[in-house]
Amino acid sequence: MTFPVPSDGQGKAFNSQEEILTHLDGENSGPYLVGTQGMWHGGIHITNLTTPWCALSGNNSSEVKYVAGEPCKGEQSVRCMADGEIITYRVCKDYASVQWHGSPLFFPAPLCWSDITCSPERKKKAG
């Protein structure tokens, strides 16, 4: 098993679950396992806020505004935590937005949803 994102732009792995969860605490939404309303979530949200080395964006005007004027290059890939299959993915050419308190509120919607199976191995009894 591996963590889904590296801890830096050079691909260094996180050392522990606590380390990656602390890193993801900086995101505005989508914490791993349980969402902000206490419901099962089962995934993580990563953005340029905490993990810019995995963020990927284009040069269109809405994305440039969303990432504060500098496109994200996606230097590191996002990884599945275990073997599985991609169920669905979405790559957007533009971010939809609505006006919110006089400024655009963007809805970045790219996603990748994978289905993995993790079966704990039974330990053999000694003797």
N, C-alpha and C positions, 0 to 999 in steps of 0.2 A: 504494500500500500504506500502511496505517496501523497503529499499535500498537493492541492490543485494549482497553486501558484508558487513561484519561487519568492524568496525573501528580498531579493534585490535584482537589479538589472543585469547582473552577471550570471544569474541562474542558481545562486546559492540556495539550498533547501532550508526550510525552517527546521529547527532542532526538536521542537515539541508541539503538541497540540496547544498548550498554553501560549506559546509564542505566536502561532498563527492566529489564534482567537484574539489575542491582544492587538495584533496588527489590524484585524478586521473590525475591531471596536471603533476605528476611525471612520468607517463608512456610515452614511446617513440612514441606510436601510439594508435589509436582507441579511441579518446575521445567520450563521450556520445553525442548522437544526431547528431552532425556534424563532419565529418572526416576532416583530415588535408587539403584536397583539396576543402573544402567547400561543399561536397556532403552529402546528408542524409545518416546517418550511423545507427542510432537507437539502438546502443548497446555500450558496453564498452569492452576494453581489460584490463585484469588484469594479471600481472605477479609477479614473486618473487621480482621485482624491487620495487613495492609499497605495495603489498598485499601478503607477503610470507605466511601468515597464511591460505590463500585460495589456494595457489599454490600446485600442486601435481606433483611429478615426481618420476621416478624409479631410479634404480641403473645402467642402461646401460651406456656405456661410453659417448655417445653423450649427454645424459641428464645431466650427472655429469659435463661435460665440460660447458654446457649451464648455469647451476645454480651455477657455480664457485666452484665446488667440494663438495657441500653439498646438498644432495637430500632434496626436499621440502616435508613436511609430510602431508600437507592438513589438518591442525588442525580444520579449520572452513569450513563449506560448503558454496557454492555459492547459492544464493536464487533467485527465480523469484520475480519480483517486485509486481506482482498481480497474481490472479488465471489465469491459462491457460493450455496449453499443450506443451509437448516437441515435436518439429517438427523433429529435427535431432540432433545427437551428434556424436562426433568422439573422440576416445581415441587412441593415437598413442603409439606403442611400442618403437619407435625410432624416433629421430629427423633427418630429411634430412638436408644436408648441402652442401654448395659450397665454394670454396676458394674465399676469398675476401681480397685483399691487404695482401696476405700472411698468413691469418688466416681463420679458418672455420667460415662461417656465417650460423647460424642454423635457420631453419624454423619450429618453434614449431607450430603445427597445431591442437591441441585438441580444441574442441569447443562444445558448447551446445547452441542450438537455440530454443527459446521458443516463442510461439504465445500467446499473452495476449490481452484481450479486456478490455478497460477502458471506461466506459460510465459515464460521469458526471451526477450526480443526479440533477434534476431540483428542485430549491428551491420553496417551497410553499409560495404564497403571504399571508401576514398577513391579518387577518380580516375575 
